[in-house]
Amino acid sequence: MARKIGSRYTANQILGRGSAGTVWLGEGPEGPVAVKLLREDLASDQELVGRFVQERTALLGLDHPNVVSVRDLVVDGNDLALVMNLVRGTDLRTRLDRDRRLAPEAAVAIVADVADGLAAAHAAGIVHRDVKPENILLDMQGPLGPGGAHPALLTDFGVAKLIDSPRRTRATKIIGTPDYLAPEIVEGLPPRAAVDIYALATVLYELLAGFTPFGGGHPGAVLRRHVTETVAPLPGIPDELWQLLVQCLAKAPASRLRASELAARLRELLPMLAGMPPLDVDEPDPELDEEPETPTGEQPPPSGEPVRRRGAVPLVPGAKPADSNRDTHTSMRVPAPDELAGGARGTARVPRPAGARRPGSARHKAIARRRRIALSAGTVVLVAAVGAGAWWATSGDDAGATPQDTRTSAPATP
């Protein structure tokens, strides 16, 4: 059902939904557009509307081939909308859902495009704050690049900042998507350009591996890993590319590359990646990496069954529960220092060759524990059998034994 957006635009068809709002295929004075209509509860927030208007000049001035340009910002009654260029294609999450992972050459080409777009945004003083595959669009009508990659454009600029108003989040909340949040955001520091580099490096890792380096399981565990864990190596990629990933996933923001440097370095690596197939690694099981304690009053699962964690919880008031940590613009409490310090300090979610069991994983430990139980049970049975045999043999001997024979099998007396 069509609806008017302000006086100049008409929204005709829903293209997608997120926790911040709905994207519509629309029509404007200059042709087709994409309209991001924010949730009604956000539109009714007068402080947010004021910030929306303040950001207008910066967002309208951001013009780059690898950025989905914002054409207009509409404030009309209960409608709060960003009108953007329409990209004929799909988003990177859809591509990942289909292919699971990309060949290194294509992955690097896509991320280099996004880094170019971030470089222009950072030069204009704009931090995206929610870089992830859902916000990277692939232009199917553009020319193919290295590895057959379609041109990549970054969208949803400004939305995270608009929602992150002081009244809505205060100093105890963080805005973002758990899988891609930089450590300094988790620790409650203000977001700078380096948070986008960390998130983009996480996207590159995901394109190569098929999973994010610190994701999986409850959002609280994901946030803790960002702060306390080191990224696990990916087998099968050139060392130059791995070192670049490690640098951009550094815990210290100052250690990361700038967006323009990242784009240039990635393009330098493209020739050595030509023809490389996608990596063949298995994702660590997100439900078995951590075994929570059994809550008081609950019975532990039967022996041999894996302990599974509860699903992800909704992080935005009014949002539906989801199984993924990739919801857009989630709001979450900043963990306390003791919470961040909890858990092991080491390498998290270690990838492994396809089909191989990861030593030290919860599944590996569960199997080892079951083996120990089985071995212990077998030992008890064996000891009982040996004892019974010894008793039977002794009883049989005693029946026909002489007093001297009996004494030889009895303990010596003082």
Sequence and secondary structure as in RCSB ss.txt:
>XXXX:A:sequence
MARKIGSRYTANQILGRGSAGTVWLGEGPEGPVAVKLLREDLASDQELVGRFVQERTALLGLDHPNVVSVRDLVV
DGNDLALVMNLVRGTDLRTRLDRDRRLAPEAAVAIVADVADGLAAAHAAGIVHRDVKPENILLDMQGPLGPGGAH
PALLTDFGVAKLIDSPRRTRATKIIGTPDYLAPEIVEGLPPRAAVDIYALATVLYELLAGFTPFGGGHPGAVLRR
HVTETVAPLPGIPDELWQLLVQCLAKAPASRLRASELAARLRELLPMLAGMPPLDVDEPDPELDEEPETPTGEQP
PPSGEPVRRRGAVPLVPGAKPADSNRDTHTSMRVPAPDELAGGARGTARVPRPAGARRPGSARHKAIARRRRIAL
SAGTVVLVAAVGAGAWWATSGDDAGATPQDTRTSAPATP
>XXXX:A:secstr
  EEETTTEEEEEEEEE SSEEEEEEEETTEEEEEEEE HHHHT HHHHHHHHHTHHHHHT   TTB  EEEEEE
ETTEEEEEEE  SEEEHHHHHHHHSS  HHHHHHHHHHHHHHHHHHHHTT      SGGGEEEETTS   GGG  
 EEE  TTHHHHH  HHHHGGGEEEE GGG  HHHHTT    HHHHHHHHHHHHHHHHHSS SS SS HHHHHHH
HHH B    TTS HHHHHHHHHHT SSGGGS  HHHHHHHHHHHHHHHTT     EE   TTTS      TT   
  TTS          STT    S S  TTEEEE   HHHHH S  SB S  EETT   TTSHHHHHHHHHHHHHH
HHHHHHHHHHHHHHHHHHHHHHHHT  HHHHHHHS    
